[in-house]
């Protein structure tokens, strides 16, 4: 399946899933108001996000919202994965940033599927939205993610909508 697309918003991060570090695996869901880490973080003492190896979110504050920056027709979103791959060991030296502070980013390299259409996923909105000049900077593309515990072979889901 081939497609072309035009970016109508800035790129945004849906979630960060680290594959290194202490267990248990901790998924960070990025949202407009805060970041939610799984497992065991609680909101208002009532809802526990992430039990076991999944992170199901039922919280309206965790919608990622990105303002549209140009005119066009919004059919959905294109998703891709960026892998932060370790290229040096911890003992191979820590780099310094421009201020002389320790910086561990030099230990990793990012490999992205953003430029490979066959490695991307597309999620469509129910009804395409036509965006005009008056919508720019006011209308938002919104996404909320869930990971694991979804049944079947699915390991994640995205809810998407356009807020006008």
PyMOL commands that place a pseudoatom at each C-alpha (Angstrom):
pseudoatom trace, name=CA, resn=UNK, resi=1, chain=A, elem=C, hetatm=0, pos=[0.000, 0.000, 0.000]
pseudoatom trace, name=CA, resn=UNK, resi=2, chain=A, elem=C, hetatm=0, pos=[1.449, 3.341, -1.019]
pseudoatom trace, name=CA, resn=UNK, resi=3, chain=A, elem=C, hetatm=0, pos=[0.458, 6.779, 0.158]
pseudoatom trace, name=CA, resn=UNK, resi=4, chain=A, elem=C, hetatm=0, pos=[1.663, 10.337, 0.209]
pseudoatom trace, name=CA, resn=UNK, resi=5, chain=A, elem=C, hetatm=0, pos=[1.177, 12.689, 3.104]
pseudoatom trace, name=CA, resn=UNK, resi=6, chain=A, elem=C, hetatm=0, pos=[1.648, 16.298, 4.121]
pseudoatom trace, name=CA, resn=UNK, resi=7, chain=A, elem=C, hetatm=0, pos=[2.532, 17.215, 7.697]
pseudoatom trace, name=CA, resn=UNK, resi=8, chain=A, elem=C, hetatm=0, pos=[-0.230, 19.427, 9.066]
pseudoatom trace, name=CA, resn=UNK, resi=9, chain=A, elem=C, hetatm=0, pos=[1.148, 19.555, 12.648]
pseudoatom trace, name=CA, resn=UNK, resi=10, chain=A, elem=C, hetatm=0, pos=[4.586, 19.392, 14.203]
pseudoatom trace, name=CA, resn=UNK, resi=11, chain=A, elem=C, hetatm=0, pos=[5.810, 15.882, 15.019]
pseudoatom trace, name=CA, resn=UNK, resi=12, chain=A, elem=C, hetatm=0, pos=[4.919, 14.737, 18.544]
pseudoatom trace, name=CA, resn=UNK, resi=13, chain=A, elem=C, hetatm=0, pos=[5.951, 11.861, 20.798]
pseudoatom trace, name=CA, resn=UNK, resi=14, chain=A, elem=C, hetatm=0, pos=[3.201, 9.489, 21.878]
pseudoatom trace, name=CA, resn=UNK, resi=15, chain=A, elem=C, hetatm=0, pos=[5.169, 7.284, 24.268]
pseudoatom trace, name=CA, resn=UNK, resi=16, chain=A, elem=C, hetatm=0, pos=[8.673, 6.356, 25.347]
pseudoatom trace, name=CA, resn=UNK, resi=17, chain=A, elem=C, hetatm=0, pos=[9.443, 2.714, 26.043]
pseudoatom trace, name=CA, resn=UNK, resi=18, chain=A, elem=C, hetatm=0, pos=[12.967, 2.150, 27.416]
pseudoatom trace, name=CA, resn=UNK, resi=19, chain=A, elem=C, hetatm=0, pos=[14.507, -1.237, 26.740]
pseudoatom trace, name=CA, resn=UNK, resi=20, chain=A, elem=C, hetatm=0, pos=[17.423, -0.672, 29.081]
pseudoatom trace, name=CA, resn=UNK, resi=21, chain=A, elem=C, hetatm=0, pos=[17.537, -0.131, 32.786]
pseudoatom trace, name=CA, resn=UNK, resi=22, chain=A, elem=C, hetatm=0, pos=[15.951, -1.654, 35.851]
pseudoatom trace, name=CA, resn=UNK, resi=23, chain=A, elem=C, hetatm=0, pos=[12.927, -3.916, 35.647]
pseudoatom trace, name=CA, resn=UNK, resi=24, chain=A, elem=C, hetatm=0, pos=[9.996, -3.669, 35.512]
pseudoatom trace, name=CA, resn=UNK, resi=25, chain=A, elem=C, hetatm=0, pos=[9.649, -2.044, 32.112]
pseudoatom trace, name=CA, resn=UNK, resi=26, chain=A, elem=C, hetatm=0, pos=[8.372, 1.504, 32.531]
pseudoatom trace, name=CA, resn=UNK, resi=27, chain=A, elem=C, hetatm=0, pos=[6.317, 3.069, 29.736]
pseudoatom trace, name=CA, resn=UNK, resi=28, chain=A, elem=C, hetatm=0, pos=[6.023, 6.855, 29.716]
pseudoatom trace, name=CA, resn=UNK, resi=29, chain=A, elem=C, hetatm=0, pos=[2.835, 8.170, 28.115]
pseudoatom trace, name=CA, resn=UNK, resi=30, chain=A, elem=C, hetatm=0, pos=[3.376, 11.751, 26.961]
pseudoatom trace, name=CA, resn=UNK, resi=31, chain=A, elem=C, hetatm=0, pos=[0.407, 14.059, 27.462]
pseudoatom trace, name=CA, resn=UNK, resi=32, chain=A, elem=C, hetatm=0, pos=[-0.415, 17.721, 27.353]
pseudoatom trace, name=CA, resn=UNK, resi=33, chain=A, elem=C, hetatm=0, pos=[-0.550, 18.141, 31.136]
pseudoatom trace, name=CA, resn=UNK, resi=34, chain=A, elem=C, hetatm=0, pos=[1.979, 15.635, 32.440]
pseudoatom trace, name=CA, resn=UNK, resi=35, chain=A, elem=C, hetatm=0, pos=[3.759, 12.388, 31.781]
pseudoatom trace, name=CA, resn=UNK, resi=36, chain=A, elem=C, hetatm=0, pos=[2.386, 9.145, 33.153]
pseudoatom trace, name=CA, resn=UNK, resi=37, chain=A, elem=C, hetatm=0, pos=[4.771, 6.381, 34.068]
pseudoatom trace, name=CA, resn=UNK, resi=38, chain=A, elem=C, hetatm=0, pos=[3.742, 2.793, 34.450]
pseudoatom trace, name=CA, resn=UNK, resi=39, chain=A, elem=C, hetatm=0, pos=[3.552, 0.764, 36.655]
pseudoatom trace, name=CA, resn=UNK, resi=40, chain=A, elem=C, hetatm=0, pos=[2.243, 1.984, 39.995]
pseudoatom trace, name=CA, resn=UNK, resi=41, chain=A, elem=C, hetatm=0, pos=[1.718, 5.711, 39.525]
pseudoatom trace, name=CA, resn=UNK, resi=42, chain=A, elem=C, hetatm=0, pos=[-1.697, 6.688, 40.846]
pseudoatom trace, name=CA, resn=UNK, resi=43, chain=A, elem=C, hetatm=0, pos=[-3.837, 9.662, 39.938]
pseudoatom trace, name=CA, resn=UNK, resi=44, chain=A, elem=C, hetatm=0, pos=[-5.939, 11.168, 42.763]
pseudoatom trace, name=CA, resn=UNK, resi=45, chain=A, elem=C, hetatm=0, pos=[-5.386, 8.017, 44.815]
pseudoatom trace, name=CA, resn=UNK, resi=46, chain=A, elem=C, hetatm=0, pos=[-8.032, 6.165, 42.823]
pseudoatom trace, name=CA, resn=UNK, resi=47, chain=A, elem=C, hetatm=0, pos=[-6.896, 4.978, 39.434]
pseudoatom trace, name=CA, resn=UNK, resi=48, chain=A, elem=C, hetatm=0, pos=[-3.831, 2.821, 39.035]
pseudoatom trace, name=CA, resn=UNK, resi=49, chain=A, elem=C, hetatm=0, pos=[-2.274, 2.961, 35.600]
pseudoatom trace, name=CA, resn=UNK, resi=50, chain=A, elem=C, hetatm=0, pos=[-0.370, -0.046, 34.446]
pseudoatom trace, name=CA, resn=UNK, resi=51, chain=A, elem=C, hetatm=0, pos=[-0.612, -3.340, 36.198]
pseudoatom trace, name=CA, resn=UNK, resi=52, chain=A, elem=C, hetatm=0, pos=[1.745, -6.022, 35.077]
pseudoatom trace, name=CA, resn=UNK, resi=53, chain=A, elem=C, hetatm=0, pos=[3.138, -5.185, 31.657]
pseudoatom trace, name=CA, resn=UNK, resi=54, chain=A, elem=C, hetatm=0, pos=[0.449, -2.899, 30.323]
pseudoatom trace, name=CA, resn=UNK, resi=55, chain=A, elem=C, hetatm=0, pos=[-0.531, 0.720, 30.576]
pseudoatom trace, name=CA, resn=UNK, resi=56, chain=A, elem=C, hetatm=0, pos=[-4.191, 1.443, 29.884]
pseudoatom trace, name=CA, resn=UNK, resi=57, chain=A, elem=C, hetatm=0, pos=[-5.117, 5.083, 30.139]
pseudoatom trace, name=CA, resn=UNK, resi=58, chain=A, elem=C, hetatm=0, pos=[-8.619, 6.341, 30.851]
pseudoatom trace, name=CA, resn=UNK, resi=59, chain=A, elem=C, hetatm=0, pos=[-7.794, 9.934, 31.644]
pseudoatom trace, name=CA, resn=UNK, resi=60, chain=A, elem=C, hetatm=0, pos=[-8.741, 12.916, 29.489]
pseudoatom trace, name=CA, resn=UNK, resi=61, chain=A, elem=C, hetatm=0, pos=[-5.677, 14.894, 30.580]
pseudoatom trace, name=CA, resn=UNK, resi=62, chain=A, elem=C, hetatm=0, pos=[-3.418, 12.424, 28.776]
pseudoatom trace, name=CA, resn=UNK, resi=63, chain=A, elem=C, hetatm=0, pos=[-4.500, 13.345, 25.263]
pseudoatom trace, name=CA, resn=UNK, resi=64, chain=A, elem=C, hetatm=0, pos=[-1.518, 14.600, 23.287]
pseudoatom trace, name=CA, resn=UNK, resi=65, chain=A, elem=C, hetatm=0, pos=[-2.647, 17.733, 21.472]
pseudoatom trace, name=CA, resn=UNK, resi=66, chain=A, elem=C, hetatm=0, pos=[-0.864, 19.309, 18.530]
pseudoatom trace, name=CA, resn=UNK, resi=67, chain=A, elem=C, hetatm=0, pos=[-2.045, 22.503, 16.839]
pseudoatom trace, name=CA, resn=UNK, resi=68, chain=A, elem=C, hetatm=0, pos=[-2.477, 22.402, 13.077]
pseudoatom trace, name=CA, resn=UNK, resi=69, chain=A, elem=C, hetatm=0, pos=[0.107, 24.639, 11.406]
pseudoatom trace, name=CA, resn=UNK, resi=70, chain=A, elem=C, hetatm=0, pos=[-1.092, 24.685, 7.782]
pseudoatom trace, name=CA, resn=UNK, resi=71, chain=A, elem=C, hetatm=0, pos=[-4.134, 24.215, 5.575]
pseudoatom trace, name=CA, resn=UNK, resi=72, chain=A, elem=C, hetatm=0, pos=[-5.086, 20.814, 4.194]
pseudoatom trace, name=CA, resn=UNK, resi=73, chain=A, elem=C, hetatm=0, pos=[-7.318, 17.817, 4.757]
pseudoatom trace, name=CA, resn=UNK, resi=74, chain=A, elem=C, hetatm=0, pos=[-6.689, 15.710, 7.858]
pseudoatom trace, name=CA, resn=UNK, resi=75, chain=A, elem=C, hetatm=0, pos=[-7.385, 12.039, 7.210]
pseudoatom trace, name=CA, resn=UNK, resi=76, chain=A, elem=C, hetatm=0, pos=[-5.446, 10.692, 10.187]
pseudoatom trace, name=CA, resn=UNK, resi=77, chain=A, elem=C, hetatm=0, pos=[-1.902, 10.309, 11.424]
pseudoatom trace, name=CA, resn=UNK, resi=78, chain=A, elem=C, hetatm=0, pos=[1.268, 8.589, 10.305]
pseudoatom trace, name=CA, resn=UNK, resi=79, chain=A, elem=C, hetatm=0, pos=[3.127, 6.765, 13.097]
pseudoatom trace, name=CA, resn=UNK, resi=80, chain=A, elem=C, hetatm=0, pos=[6.706, 5.620, 13.135]
pseudoatom trace, name=CA, resn=UNK, resi=81, chain=A, elem=C, hetatm=0, pos=[9.174, 4.264, 15.650]
pseudoatom trace, name=CA, resn=UNK, resi=82, chain=A, elem=C, hetatm=0, pos=[12.458, 5.816, 16.641]
pseudoatom trace, name=CA, resn=UNK, resi=83, chain=A, elem=C, hetatm=0, pos=[14.864, 3.414, 18.321]
pseudoatom trace, name=CA, resn=UNK, resi=84, chain=A, elem=C, hetatm=0, pos=[17.463, 4.913, 20.642]
pseudoatom trace, name=CA, resn=UNK, resi=85, chain=A, elem=C, hetatm=0, pos=[20.167, 2.258, 20.205]
pseudoatom trace, name=CA, resn=UNK, resi=86, chain=A, elem=C, hetatm=0, pos=[23.177, 1.983, 22.481]
pseudoatom trace, name=CA, resn=UNK, resi=87, chain=A, elem=C, hetatm=0, pos=[26.432, 2.353, 20.555]
pseudoatom trace, name=CA, resn=UNK, resi=88, chain=A, elem=C, hetatm=0, pos=[28.864, 2.633, 23.506]
pseudoatom trace, name=CA, resn=UNK, resi=89, chain=A, elem=C, hetatm=0, pos=[29.123, 0.998, 26.899]
pseudoatom trace, name=CA, resn=UNK, resi=90, chain=A, elem=C, hetatm=0, pos=[28.811, 2.963, 30.145]
pseudoatom trace, name=CA, resn=UNK, resi=91, chain=A, elem=C, hetatm=0, pos=[32.560, 2.668, 30.734]
pseudoatom trace, name=CA, resn=UNK, resi=92, chain=A, elem=C, hetatm=0, pos=[33.536, 4.001, 27.290]
pseudoatom trace, name=CA, resn=UNK, resi=93, chain=A, elem=C, hetatm=0, pos=[33.392, 7.583, 28.464]
pseudoatom trace, name=CA, resn=UNK, resi=94, chain=A, elem=C, hetatm=0, pos=[30.674, 10.115, 28.971]
pseudoatom trace, name=CA, resn=UNK, resi=95, chain=A, elem=C, hetatm=0, pos=[30.533, 13.076, 26.606]
pseudoatom trace, name=CA, resn=UNK, resi=96, chain=A, elem=C, hetatm=0, pos=[30.156, 16.662, 27.711]
pseudoatom trace, name=CA, resn=UNK, resi=97, chain=A, elem=C, hetatm=0, pos=[27.588, 19.092, 26.400]
pseudoatom trace, name=CA, resn=UNK, resi=98, chain=A, elem=C, hetatm=0, pos=[28.457, 22.678, 25.414]
pseudoatom trace, name=CA, resn=UNK, resi=99, chain=A, elem=C, hetatm=0, pos=[28.366, 23.757, 29.090]
pseudoatom trace, name=CA, resn=UNK, resi=100, chain=A, elem=C, hetatm=0, pos=[30.792, 21.052, 30.240]
pseudoatom trace, name=CA, resn=UNK, resi=101, chain=A, elem=C, hetatm=0, pos=[28.038, 19.013, 31.893]
pseudoatom trace, name=CA, resn=UNK, resi=102, chain=A, elem=C, hetatm=0, pos=[27.985, 15.231, 31.583]
pseudoatom trace, name=CA, resn=UNK, resi=103, chain=A, elem=C, hetatm=0, pos=[25.809, 14.054, 28.671]
pseudoatom trace, name=CA, resn=UNK, resi=104, chain=A, elem=C, hetatm=0, pos=[24.884, 10.401, 28.094]
pseudoatom trace, name=CA, resn=UNK, resi=105, chain=A, elem=C, hetatm=0, pos=[23.271, 11.051, 24.688]
pseudoatom trace, name=CA, resn=UNK, resi=106, chain=A, elem=C, hetatm=0, pos=[26.579, 10.231, 22.979]
pseudoatom trace, name=CA, resn=UNK, resi=107, chain=A, elem=C, hetatm=0, pos=[26.125, 6.619, 24.123]
pseudoatom trace, name=CA, resn=UNK, resi=108, chain=A, elem=C, hetatm=0, pos=[23.092, 6.234, 21.844]
pseudoatom trace, name=CA, resn=UNK, resi=109, chain=A, elem=C, hetatm=0, pos=[22.159, 6.655, 18.190]
pseudoatom trace, name=CA, resn=UNK, resi=110, chain=A, elem=C, hetatm=0, pos=[18.605, 7.110, 16.899]
pseudoatom trace, name=CA, resn=UNK, resi=111, chain=A, elem=C, hetatm=0, pos=[17.378, 4.820, 14.131]
pseudoatom trace, name=CA, resn=UNK, resi=112, chain=A, elem=C, hetatm=0, pos=[14.058, 5.986, 12.701]
pseudoatom trace, name=CA, resn=UNK, resi=113, chain=A, elem=C, hetatm=0, pos=[11.420, 4.438, 10.452]
pseudoatom trace, name=CA, resn=UNK, resi=114, chain=A, elem=C, hetatm=0, pos=[10.059, 7.934, 9.635]
pseudoatom trace, name=CA, resn=UNK, resi=115, chain=A, elem=C, hetatm=0, pos=[11.461, 7.942, 6.106]
pseudoatom trace, name=CA, resn=UNK, resi=116, chain=A, elem=C, hetatm=0, pos=[10.475, 4.376, 5.229]
pseudoatom trace, name=CA, resn=UNK, resi=117, chain=A, elem=C, hetatm=0, pos=[6.815, 4.245, 4.218]
pseudoatom trace, name=CA, resn=UNK, resi=118, chain=A, elem=C, hetatm=0, pos=[6.664, 0.448, 4.452]
pseudoatom trace, name=CA, resn=UNK, resi=119, chain=A, elem=C, hetatm=0, pos=[7.725, 0.680, 8.111]
pseudoatom trace, name=CA, resn=UNK, resi=120, chain=A, elem=C, hetatm=0, pos=[5.105, 3.234, 9.150]
pseudoatom trace, name=CA, resn=UNK, resi=121, chain=A, elem=C, hetatm=0, pos=[1.571, 2.792, 10.449]
pseudoatom trace, name=CA, resn=UNK, resi=122, chain=A, elem=C, hetatm=0, pos=[-1.389, 4.947, 9.460]
pseudoatom trace, name=CA, resn=UNK, resi=123, chain=A, elem=C, hetatm=0, pos=[-4.368, 5.617, 11.738]
pseudoatom trace, name=CA, resn=UNK, resi=124, chain=A, elem=C, hetatm=0, pos=[-7.418, 7.279, 10.179]
pseudoatom trace, name=CA, resn=UNK, resi=125, chain=A, elem=C, hetatm=0, pos=[-10.005, 9.583, 11.747]
pseudoatom trace, name=CA, resn=UNK, resi=126, chain=A, elem=C, hetatm=0, pos=[-13.646, 8.597, 11.237]
pseudoatom trace, name=CA, resn=UNK, resi=127, chain=A, elem=C, hetatm=0, pos=[-14.380, 11.598, 8.993]
pseudoatom trace, name=CA, resn=UNK, resi=128, chain=A, elem=C, hetatm=0, pos=[-11.714, 13.637, 7.194]
pseudoatom trace, name=CA, resn=UNK, resi=129, chain=A, elem=C, hetatm=0, pos=[-11.495, 17.267, 8.334]
pseudoatom trace, name=CA, resn=UNK, resi=130, chain=A, elem=C, hetatm=0, pos=[-10.833, 20.146, 5.942]
pseudoatom trace, name=CA, resn=UNK, resi=131, chain=A, elem=C, hetatm=0, pos=[-8.574, 22.752, 7.556]
pseudoatom trace, name=CA, resn=UNK, resi=132, chain=A, elem=C, hetatm=0, pos=[-8.654, 26.353, 6.378]
pseudoatom trace, name=CA, resn=UNK, resi=133, chain=A, elem=C, hetatm=0, pos=[-6.567, 29.368, 7.326]
pseudoatom trace, name=CA, resn=UNK, resi=134, chain=A, elem=C, hetatm=0, pos=[-8.907, 30.171, 10.252]
pseudoatom trace, name=CA, resn=UNK, resi=135, chain=A, elem=C, hetatm=0, pos=[-8.192, 26.719, 11.782]
pseudoatom trace, name=CA, resn=UNK, resi=136, chain=A, elem=C, hetatm=0, pos=[-4.417, 27.192, 11.907]
pseudoatom trace, name=CA, resn=UNK, resi=137, chain=A, elem=C, hetatm=0, pos=[-3.257, 27.637, 15.504]
pseudoatom trace, name=CA, resn=UNK, resi=138, chain=A, elem=C, hetatm=0, pos=[-6.765, 26.965, 16.902]
pseudoatom trace, name=CA, resn=UNK, resi=139, chain=A, elem=C, hetatm=0, pos=[-7.735, 23.446, 15.826]
pseudoatom trace, name=CA, resn=UNK, resi=140, chain=A, elem=C, hetatm=0, pos=[-5.860, 20.515, 17.399]
pseudoatom trace, name=CA, resn=UNK, resi=141, chain=A, elem=C, hetatm=0, pos=[-5.062, 16.955, 16.400]
pseudoatom trace, name=CA, resn=UNK, resi=142, chain=A, elem=C, hetatm=0, pos=[-5.394, 14.774, 19.526]
pseudoatom trace, name=CA, resn=UNK, resi=143, chain=A, elem=C, hetatm=0, pos=[-4.078, 11.291, 20.294]
pseudoatom trace, name=CA, resn=UNK, resi=144, chain=A, elem=C, hetatm=0, pos=[-4.232, 9.027, 23.362]
pseudoatom trace, name=CA, resn=UNK, resi=145, chain=A, elem=C, hetatm=0, pos=[-2.325, 5.743, 23.610]
pseudoatom trace, name=CA, resn=UNK, resi=146, chain=A, elem=C, hetatm=0, pos=[-2.892, 2.458, 25.439]
pseudoatom trace, name=CA, resn=UNK, resi=147, chain=A, elem=C, hetatm=0, pos=[-0.320, -0.316, 25.712]
pseudoatom trace, name=CA, resn=UNK, resi=148, chain=A, elem=C, hetatm=0, pos=[-0.903, -3.986, 26.526]
pseudoatom trace, name=CA, resn=UNK, resi=149, chain=A, elem=C, hetatm=0, pos=[-3.864, -5.760, 28.097]
pseudoatom trace, name=CA, resn=UNK, resi=150, chain=A, elem=C, hetatm=0, pos=[-5.938, -5.272, 24.946]
pseudoatom trace, name=CA, resn=UNK, resi=151, chain=A, elem=C, hetatm=0, pos=[-6.735, -8.887, 24.136]
pseudoatom trace, name=CA, resn=UNK, resi=152, chain=A, elem=C, hetatm=0, pos=[-5.888, -10.841, 21.050]
pseudoatom trace, name=CA, resn=UNK, resi=153, chain=A, elem=C, hetatm=0, pos=[-2.560, -10.096, 19.451]
pseudoatom trace, name=CA, resn=UNK, resi=154, chain=A, elem=C, hetatm=0, pos=[-2.818, -6.308, 19.854]
pseudoatom trace, name=CA, resn=UNK, resi=155, chain=A, elem=C, hetatm=0, pos=[-0.163, -4.692, 22.034]
pseudoatom trace, name=CA, resn=UNK, resi=156, chain=A, elem=C, hetatm=0, pos=[-1.194, -1.045, 21.602]
pseudoatom trace, name=CA, resn=UNK, resi=157, chain=A, elem=C, hetatm=0, pos=[-4.040, 1.150, 20.472]
pseudoatom trace, name=CA, resn=UNK, resi=158, chain=A, elem=C, hetatm=0, pos=[-4.415, 4.827, 19.615]
pseudoatom trace, name=CA, resn=UNK, resi=159, chain=A, elem=C, hetatm=0, pos=[-7.532, 6.923, 19.997]
pseudoatom trace, name=CA, resn=UNK, resi=160, chain=A, elem=C, hetatm=0, pos=[-7.459, 9.935, 17.685]
pseudoatom trace, name=CA, resn=UNK, resi=161, chain=A, elem=C, hetatm=0, pos=[-9.722, 12.933, 17.186]
pseudoatom trace, name=CA, resn=UNK, resi=162, chain=A, elem=C, hetatm=0, pos=[-9.713, 16.523, 15.962]
pseudoatom trace, name=CA, resn=UNK, resi=163, chain=A, elem=C, hetatm=0, pos=[-10.743, 19.288, 18.396]
pseudoatom trace, name=CA, resn=UNK, resi=164, chain=A, elem=C, hetatm=0, pos=[-12.112, 22.454, 16.852]
for i in range(1, 164): cmd.bond("trace and resi %d" % i, "trace and resi %d" % (i + 1))
show_as sticks, trace
zoom trace
